[in-house]
Amino acid sequence: MAKSTITKEILAVLNSKDTDPSKTLLSGRIMAKAWAKQFNDEIRLHTVQYFMHCVISSYWNSSQIFSFVSFPLQPYNIELSYIELDESIIAVASVIGKAAAELDVITASYELGNLYTSILPEKLRSDNGVFYTPPALTDRLLNSVENAGVDWSTVSVADPACGGGAFLAPIAHRIISSIHFLSPEEQLQHLEHNLKGYEIDPFSAWLTEVFLQVAVKDVMSLAGRRIKSMVTICDTIAYFSDKKNHREFDVIIGNPPYGKLTLTKEIREEYEESLFGHANLYGLFTHLAIKLVKSDGIIGYLTPTSFLSGEYFKKLRMFIRKETNPLTIDFVAGRKGVFEDVLQETLLAVYKKKNKLSSENNEIEINEIHTLTNGKLKISSAGKYRLADDTSSPWILPRDIKHAKIVASMSNMKDNLITYGYRISTGQLVWNRHKEQLSDKRTRNSYPIIWAEAVSKDGTFQLKADKKNHKKWFQFKEANDFLLTTKPCVLLQRTTSKEQKKRLITTVLPDELFKEYTSAVIENHLNMIIPTSTNSKVSLELLSTFLNSKIVNDAFRTISGSVAVSAYELESLPLPKPSKLKRLQTLINENASPDLIEKECTKIYTKTNP
């Protein structure tokens, strides 16, 4: 039996008639998550699905759902393994279902879908990037698609990874509202022909069917029949690789899964035009959407922001711009309270598929979205921005309104680290590959190890090894030459925490270190910015100071939303002409205050003249 520690006192609180249903659902999810953690992954999936079936049964059978004609709950399409749950967890399931029935179907589908994903095995959830879209963001994306010219009464729509119906249920609502003049039977037939979902998880597909039926319950009641299935259970990528399944739609919309995956030779060849290096699920689903949507059709996707700048996405960026005109991008400000347990920054994007006569449109409307405490959105326009002529290059866009002026300046900058006379390399030492050579004791053939903590937030260098497993010295052996650094360079922390205000944290690896030790070994959590000649246009100290400034960090954030600092994104960062930095060099030589130096950096970077 799946045991629970939920007491009668807790259940009494949950069952209280004075309790706000949203609070009941929150408390119920907390209890369910704590309960689910007791199971190992082998039995957890079946157990939580059986629990969720109890929740949905309670939701369906509540009196608020069907008031005209009684339809029994649609059976789950794959037989569930019977799990003996104890009475208290069954009671929790019942309370959660009844509380959800007090909410509108869109909110209920989100709350119950979010409950399901939150109690799934963590590995399954993270490996497949399974997260439910909050109703406010769903509504925003649907409105953006409408603003792009979509008429719900005439379009065919597909969600290629429909999950539990976060998009399909509200779309069904909008379609029904737009065709209200048809008979109930005609309305159902219209939906059945024009609204489709595809989902790899049979249980999520079943949830979608349930919520679709609730969304159109009044029409079903008047028509006297249940709406037919509109969800195909399949591996969507493989399904549409079979030519007999190909179909085009006017609108493709959704929140595709994300995460790296290994592709078959056939799938890699099919998606070759958008693939470079590692494949990511949401990149494949973006390519698929472009394939499935008709000319002049609309794509609305909620995805991570990483495709905007990452090197592995450069061919995807080229493919998107070849086949579509990006219309709008909404950056979701902050992750807390938006997507539970999601660390990646996210955006809403709308694209229009080109036709043979389409002209290139490099301008994108940019907005910043804040989720308020009441669940509604605050939408702030950052204006329209042009993409670079090089279609593979990162999309430099203001991710919040404060960065709008910076992006305007960046568009006039033609220099970068390469033109400054530098190249970027990652530290060579992977400590666990050379454990036996690390020591706290210096010997004749040892060199100091430069760990990430040597780079202080204020831009100073301190030779130290403070963290666990960090030793001070590397015992050199034959064939270790590739690990040695013999000349000064700029060191930059490769990874930062999401809470840190700065992404670029740099210092200069000083010449004095080499005078004392001749060489050093740099760990792989540091990037090295190395002069390519003895006459670099910008000195090491000047470059480090400039990169460390708040304004350049803000500029870098318009390219990268990741906590990791990649060489590719660093090299893509537009920089002012070296001659613009002369005054800054003077201030450094004069040991000017940090405030004066910061002001000068801001002045340099926000001047719009090239």
C-alpha positions in Angstrom: 0.0 0.0 0.0 1.2 3.6 -0.8 1.3 5.0 2.7 0.7 8.6 3.7 1.4 10.6 6.8 -1.5 13.0 6.2 -3.5 13.4 9.4 -7.2 13.9 10.0 -6.5 17.5 11.2 -4.8 18.4 7.9 -7.7 16.9 5.9 -10.2 18.9 8.0 -8.4 22.1 7.1 -8.4 21.1 3.4 -12.1 20.3 3.5 -13.0 23.6 5.2 -15.8 25.3 3.3 -14.2 28.7 4.0 -11.0 27.8 2.3 -10.2 29.5 -1.0 -10.0 26.8 -3.7 -6.7 28.2 -4.9 -5.2 27.8 -1.4 -6.7 24.4 -1.1 -5.0 23.4 -4.4 -1.7 24.9 -3.3 -1.8 23.0 0.0 -2.9 19.8 -1.8 0.0 20.0 -4.2 2.5 20.5 -1.3 1.1 17.4 0.4 1.1 15.4 -2.8 4.7 16.3 -3.6 5.9 15.3 -0.2 3.9 12.0 -0.4 5.2 11.2 -3.9 8.9 11.6 -2.9 8.7 8.4 -0.8 8.6 6.2 -4.0 11.5 5.3 -6.2 11.3 6.1 -9.9 10.4 2.5 -10.9 7.0 2.7 -9.2 6.5 6.5 -8.7 5.2 7.1 -12.3 2.4 4.5 -12.0 1.6 5.6 -8.5 1.2 9.3 -9.2 -0.8 8.6 -12.4 -3.2 6.4 -10.3 -3.4 9.3 -7.8 -4.1 11.8 -10.6 -6.8 9.5 -11.9 -8.5 9.8 -8.5 -8.1 13.6 -8.7 -9.6 13.9 -12.1 -12.5 11.5 -11.2 -13.3 13.8 -8.3 -13.1 16.9 -10.5 -15.3 15.4 -13.2 -17.9 14.1 -10.9 -18.3 17.4 -9.0 -21.7 19.0 -9.6 -20.3 22.1 -11.2 -19.0 20.3 -14.3 -22.0 19.0 -16.3 -25.4 20.6 -15.6 -27.4 19.5 -18.6 -26.5 16.0 -19.8 -24.5 13.6 -17.8 -21.3 12.1 -19.5 -19.3 9.6 -17.6 -15.5 10.3 -17.3 -13.8 9.2 -20.4 -11.8 6.0 -19.7 -8.0 6.3 -19.7 -6.8 4.9 -23.0 -4.2 2.7 -21.5 -5.0 0.4 -18.5 -3.7 1.9 -15.3 -1.9 -0.4 -12.9 -4.0 -0.7 -9.7 -2.3 0.9 -6.8 -3.6 0.6 -3.3 -3.6 4.1 -1.9 -4.4 4.6 1.8 -7.6 6.5 2.7 -5.9 9.8 3.6 -4.2 10.3 0.2 -7.4 9.3 -1.6 -9.2 11.9 0.5 -6.6 14.5 -0.6 -7.2 13.6 -4.2 -10.9 14.0 -3.7 -10.5 17.5 -2.0 -8.1 18.6 -4.8 -10.6 17.6 -7.5 -13.5 19.3 -5.8 -11.5 22.5 -5.3 -10.4 22.5 -9.0 -14.1 22.2 -10.0 -14.8 25.5 -8.4 -12.4 27.2 -10.9 -12.9 28.0 -14.6 -11.6 25.2 -16.8 -8.5 27.1 -18.0 -7.3 27.7 -14.4 -8.3 24.2 -13.3 -6.5 22.5 -16.2 -3.3 24.5 -15.3 -3.6 23.7 -11.6 -4.2 20.0 -12.1 -1.7 19.7 -15.0 0.9 21.5 -12.8 0.1 19.1 -10.0 0.7 16.1 -12.2 4.1 17.3 -13.5 5.2 18.4 -10.1 4.9 14.9 -8.7 6.4 13.1 -11.6 9.9 11.5 -11.1 12.3 14.4 -11.1 14.6 12.8 -13.8 11.6 12.2 -16.1 10.5 15.7 -15.7 13.9 17.4 -16.2 15.1 15.1 -19.0 11.9 15.9 -21.0 11.6 19.6 -20.0 8.0 19.1 -18.9 6.5 22.3 -17.4 2.9 23.6 -17.6 2.2 27.1 -19.0 0.5 29.5 -16.6 -2.9 30.7 -17.9 -1.8 34.3 -18.1 1.1 33.4 -20.4 -1.2 31.2 -22.5 -3.6 34.0 -22.8 -0.9 36.5 -23.8 0.5 34.2 -26.5 -3.0 33.6 -27.9 -3.7 37.3 -28.0 -0.3 37.9 -29.8 -1.3 35.3 -32.3 -4.6 37.0 -32.8 -2.8 40.4 -33.3 -0.8 38.7 -36.0 -4.0 38.2 -38.0 -5.4 34.9 -36.8 -9.2 34.5 -37.1 -10.2 31.6 -34.9 -13.4 30.9 -36.9 -11.4 29.9 -40.0 -8.0 28.6 -39.0 -6.8 25.1 -38.4 -4.6 24.8 -35.2 -2.1 22.3 -33.8 -0.2 22.0 -30.6 2.6 19.4 -31.3 3.4 18.8 -27.6 0.0 19.5 -26.0 0.7 18.2 -22.5 -2.5 18.5 -20.5 -4.2 20.9 -22.8 -2.8 24.3 -21.5 -3.3 25.7 -25.0 -5.9 23.4 -26.6 -8.6 24.0 -24.0 -8.5 27.9 -24.2 -8.2 27.7 -28.0 -11.3 25.6 -28.1 -13.1 28.3 -26.0 -12.0 31.0 -28.5 -13.1 28.9 -31.5 -16.5 28.1 -30.0 -17.0 31.9 -29.3 -16.1 32.7 -32.9 -18.6 30.2 -34.4 -21.4 30.6 -31.9 -23.9 31.1 -34.8 -23.5 27.4 -35.9 -25.6 24.6 -34.5 -24.1 22.7 -31.5 -23.4 19.7 -33.8 -21.7 21.9 -36.4 -19.6 23.5 -33.7 -18.3 20.1 -32.5 -17.6 19.0 -36.1 -15.7 22.2 -36.7 -13.5 21.7 -33.7 -12.9 18.0 -34.5 -11.6 19.0 -37.9 -9.6 22.1 -37.1 -8.1 21.6 -33.7 -5.4 18.9 -33.1 -3.0 17.9 -30.4 0.0 15.6 -30.4 1.5 14.2 -27.2 4.0 11.4 -26.3 2.7 10.8 -22.8 -0.6 8.9 -22.9 -1.6 10.2 -19.5 -1.1 13.8 -20.4 -3.0 13.2 -23.6 -5.9 11.8 -21.6 -5.8 14.9 -19.4 -6.0 17.1 -22.5 -9.1 15.1 -23.7 -10.7 15.6 -20.3 -10.1 19.4 -20.2 -11.2 19.8 -23.8 -14.5 18.1 -23.0 -15.0 20.4 -20.0 -14.1 23.4 -22.1 -16.9 22.6 -24.5 -19.3 21.0 -22.0 -22.2 23.3 -22.9 -21.9 22.5 -26.6 -21.7 18.8 -25.8 -24.8 19.0 -23.7 -26.8 20.7 -26.4 -25.5 18.4 -29.1 -26.2 15.4 -27.0 -22.8 13.7 -27.6 -19.2 13.7 -26.5 -16.7 15.5 -28.7 -14.4 13.0 -30.6 -10.8 12.6 -29.7 -8.6 15.4 -31.0 -5.2 14.2 -29.5 -2.9 11.7 -31.2 -0.6 9.8 -28.8 2.8 9.7 -30.6 6.4 10.7 -30.7 5.5 13.9 -32.6 8.9 14.2 -34.3 8.8 10.6 -35.5 5.1 10.8 -36.4 5.5 13.6 -38.8 8.7 12.1 -40.3 6.3 9.6 -41.9 5.1 11.3 -45.0 1.6 9.7 -44.8 1.0 11.7 -41.6 2.0 15.1 -43.0 -0.6 17.8 -42.7 -0.3 21.6 -42.8 -2.0 24.0 -40.4 -2.7 27.7 -40.3 -1.4 28.0 -36.7 1.1 26.0 -34.7 1.2 26.9 -31.0 2.5 25.6 -27.8 5.2 25.1 -25.1 7.4 22.5 -26.6 9.6 20.3 -24.3 13.3 21.1 -24.0 16.5 19.2 -23.2 19.3 17.6 -25.1 18.7 14.3 -26.9 20.3 11.8 -29.2 18.9 11.6 -32.7 18.7 8.7 -35.1 20.6 9.2 -38.4 17.3 9.6 -40.3 16.0 12.3 -38.0 19.3 14.2 -38.0 19.3 14.2 -41.8 15.8 15.4 -41.9 16.5 18.3 -39.5 20.0 18.9 -40.7 19.3 22.5 -41.9 18.7 23.7 -38.3 21.1 21.4 -36.4 24.6 22.3 -35.3 26.2 20.0 -32.7 24.0 18.9 -29.8 20.3 18.7 -30.6 17.7 20.3 -28.3 14.1 19.2 -28.2 12.6 22.6 -28.5 14.9 23.4 -31.5 13.5 20.3 -33.3 9.9 21.4 -32.4 10.6 24.9 -33.7 11.8 23.4 -37.0 8.8 21.1 -37.1 6.4 24.0 -36.5 8.0 25.8 -39.5 7.5 22.6 -41.6 3.9 22.1 -40.6 2.6 25.7 -40.8 1.2 26.9 -44.1 2.6 29.9 -46.0 1.5 33.1 -44.3 0.6 30.9 -41.3 1.5 31.8 -37.7 3.7 30.1 -35.1 3.3 31.0 -31.4 5.9 29.3 -29.1 6.9 29.6 -25.5 10.6 28.5 -25.3 13.8 29.1 -23.5 15.8 32.1 -24.7 19.0 30.1 -25.4 18.3 29.9 -29.1 18.8 33.7 -29.4 22.5 33.5 -28.9 23.9 30.0 -28.3 26.5 28.7 -30.8 24.6 25.3 -31.1 21.5 27.2 -32.3 23.1 29.3 -35.0 21.8 27.1 -37.8 18.3 27.2 -36.2 18.5 31.0 -36.2 19.4 30.9 -39.9 16.5 28.5 -40.6 14.0 30.6 -38.7 15.0 33.7 -40.6 15.1 32.0 -43.9 11.6 30.5 -43.5 9.8 33.1 -41.3 9.6 36.7 -40.3 9.8 37.0 -36.5 7.0 39.4 -35.4 7.1 39.7 -31.6 9.2 38.5 -28.7 8.0 38.9 -25.1 10.7 38.3 -22.5 9.4 36.8 -19.2 11.0 38.8 -16.5 12.0 36.5 -13.6 11.3 32.9 -13.2 10.0 32.7 -9.6 6.3 32.2 -9.5 6.1 31.6 -13.3 7.4 28.1 -13.9 7.9 25.9 -10.9 11.6 24.7 -10.7 12.5 26.2 -14.1 16.0 27.7 -14.2 16.1 28.8 -17.8 14.9 32.2 -19.0 11.9 32.0 -21.2 10.2 34.0 -23.9 7.0 34.1 -26.0 7.7 34.4 -29.8 5.4 34.8 -32.7 6.6 34.1 -36.3 4.9 34.4 -39.7 5.8 31.8 -42.3 7.0 33.5 -45.5 5.4 33.0 -48.9 7.2 33.2 -52.2 6.6 36.9 -52.4 7.4 37.8 -48.8 10.0 40.5 -48.2 12.6 40.3 -45.4 11.4 41.9 -42.2 14.3 42.2 -39.7 12.3 44.3 -37.2 10.9 42.6 -34.1 8.5 44.1 -31.6 10.0 43.5 -28.1 8.1 43.5 -24.8 8.9 42.7 -21.2 6.4 40.7 -19.1 6.1 40.7 -15.4 3.8 38.3 -13.6 2.0 40.2 -10.8 0.9 38.7 -7.5 -2.7 38.4 -8.7 -1.5 36.2 -11.6 -2.1 38.9 -14.2 0.7 40.3 -16.5 2.3 43.7 -16.6 3.4 44.2 -20.3 5.9 46.9 -21.1 7.0 47.7 -24.6 10.7 48.1 -25.3 10.2 49.1 -28.9 11.1 47.6 -32.3 14.6 46.3 -33.1 16.3 45.1 -36.2 18.3 41.9 -36.4 21.8 41.8 -37.8 22.3 41.1 -41.5 24.2 37.9 -40.6 21.4 35.5 -40.1 23.5 33.1 -37.9 24.6 35.8 -35.5 23.0 36.2 -32.0 19.8 38.2 -31.8 20.8 41.3 -29.8 17.6 42.4 -28.1 16.7 44.2 -24.9 15.6 41.6 -22.4 14.3 44.3 -20.2 13.3 47.9 -20.9 16.3 49.4 -19.1 18.5 47.8 -21.8 16.8 49.5 -24.8 19.3 52.4 -25.0 22.2 49.9 -24.7 20.9 47.9 -27.7 20.6 51.0 -29.7 24.3 51.8 -29.0 25.4 48.2 -29.7 23.9 48.3 -33.2 26.5 51.0 -34.1 29.5 49.1 -32.7 31.7 47.1 -35.2 34.4 45.9 -32.9 34.7 42.9 -30.6 37.3 40.9 -28.7 38.8 39.5 -31.9 39.3 42.9 -33.5 40.8 44.1 -30.2 43.4 41.4 -30.6 42.2 38.7 -28.3 41.1 35.0 -28.5 39.1 33.1 -25.9 40.1 29.7 -24.5 38.7 27.6 -21.6 41.0 26.6 -18.7 42.6 23.2 -19.4 42.5 21.6 -16.0 39.6 19.3 -15.3 40.5 18.5 -11.7 39.0 15.0 -11.4 41.0 13.8 -14.4 44.2 14.7 -12.6 43.4 14.0 -8.9 46.6 12.3 -8.2 48.6 15.3 -9.4 46.9 17.8 -7.1 48.6 18.6 -3.8 48.8 21.2 -1.0 52.6 20.7 -0.9 54.9 22.4 -3.4 57.6 20.3 -5.0 60.3 21.0 -7.6 58.1 20.2 -10.6 54.9 21.9 -9.3 53.0 24.9 -10.5 50.2 27.0 -8.9 46.6 26.1 -9.8 44.3 29.0 -10.6 40.8 28.2 -9.4 37.7 30.2 -10.1 37.8 31.7 -6.6 41.0 33.5 -7.5 38.8 35.9 -9.5 37.3 38.3 -7.0 34.0 40.2 -7.7 35.8 43.5 -7.5 38.2 42.6 -10.3 41.3 41.7 -8.1 43.3 38.6 -8.3 44.0 36.4 -5.3 45.9 33.2 -5.5 43.9 30.8 -3.3 42.3 27.4 -3.1 39.4 27.6 -0.6 36.8 25.2 -1.9 36.4 21.4 -1.4 38.9 19.3 -3.4 40.8 22.4 -4.4 44.5 22.0 -3.9 47.2 24.7 -4.3 49.7 22.9 -6.5 49.8 20.8 -9.7 52.5 18.2 -9.9 53.8 18.4 -13.5 54.4 15.2 -15.5 55.7 14.6 -18.9 53.1 15.4 -21.7 51.4 17.9 -19.4 52.6 20.9 -21.4 49.2 21.6 -22.8 48.0 22.4 -19.3 50.5 25.2 -18.7 49.8 28.9 -19.1 53.0 30.9 -19.4 51.8 34.5 -20.1 49.4 37.0 -18.5 45.8 37.1 -19.7 42.4 38.1 -18.6 40.6 35.5 -16.5 36.8 35.4 -16.5 34.5 33.2 -14.4 32.8 30.7 -16.8 29.8 30.0 -14.5 27.9 32.2 -12.2 24.8 31.7 -10.0 21.4 33.0 -11.3 21.2 35.3 -8.2 24.4 37.2 -9.1 23.9 40.7 -10.6 27.0 40.3 -12.8 27.7 37.7 -15.4 31.2 39.0 -16.4 33.5 38.7 -13.5 37.1 39.3 -14.6 40.7 39.9 -13.4 44.1 40.0 -14.9 46.4 37.0 -14.3 49.4 39.2 -13.3 52.9 39.1 -14.8 54.4 38.9 -11.3 53.0 35.4 -10.9 55.0 34.2 -13.9 58.2 35.9 -12.6 57.8 33.8 -9.5 56.5 30.5 -10.8 57.2 30.7 -14.6 53.8 28.9 -15.4 50.4 28.3 -14.0 47.6 25.8 -14.5 44.1 27.3 -15.1 41.0 25.2 -14.2 38.2 24.8 -16.6 35.7 26.9 -14.7 37.6 29.9 -16.0 37.7 31.4 -19.5 41.1 32.9 -20.6 41.0 36.0 -22.8 44.4 35.8 -24.4 46.3 38.4 -26.5 46.9 37.2 -30.0 49.9 39.5 -30.4 52.2 41.7 -28.3 50.5 44.8 -29.7 46.8 44.3 -28.7 44.8 47.5 -29.2 43.6 47.4 -25.6 45.7 46.5 -22.6 44.8 43.6 -20.3 44.0 45.8 -17.4 41.9 48.1 -19.5 40.0 45.2 -21.0 39.4 43.6 -17.7 38.1 46.8 -16.1 35.8 47.5 -19.0 34.3 43.9 -19.1 33.8 44.1 -15.3 31.7 47.2 -15.5 27.9 47.2 -14.9 27.1 48.6 -18.3 29.0 45.9 -20.2 27.4 43.3 -18.1 24.0 44.7 -19.0 25.1 44.7 -22.6 26.1 41.0 -22.3 22.7 40.1 -20.9 21.1 41.3 -24.1 22.9 38.4 -25.8 23.0 35.7 -23.1 20.3 34.6 -20.7 22.4 31.8 -19.3 24.4 31.6 -16.1 27.3 30.1 -18.1 29.5 32.5 -20.1 30.4 31.0 -23.4 33.3 31.9 -25.6 31.0 32.2 -28.6 28.7 34.7 -26.9 31.7 36.7 -25.6 33.1 37.0 -29.1 29.7 38.1 -30.3 29.6 41.0 -27.8 29.8 44.3 -29.8 32.5 46.7 -28.4 33.3 50.3 -29.0 36.3 51.4 -31.0 39.5 51.1 -29.0 40.1 54.8 -29.3 36.9 55.4 -27.2 38.6 53.8 -24.2 41.6 56.3 -23.9 39.9 58.3 -21.2 39.2 55.1 -19.3 42.8 54.1 -19.5 43.8 57.5 -18.1 41.4 57.0 -15.1 42.9 53.6 -14.4 46.4 54.9 -14.5 45.4 57.7 -12.0 43.8 55.1 -9.7 40.4 56.8 -10.0 37.5 55.8 -7.8 35.3 52.9 -8.9 32.4 55.4 -9.3 34.3 57.5 -11.8 35.4 54.5 -13.7 31.8 53.1 -13.8 30.5 56.5 -15.1 33.2 56.6 -17.8 32.3 53.0 -18.9 28.6 53.9 -19.1 29.4 57.0 -21.1 31.5 55.0 -23.5 28.9 52.3 -24.1 25.8 54.4 -24.3 27.0 56.8 -26.9 25.2 55.9 -30.1 27.8 57.4 -32.5 30.1 54.7 -34.0 
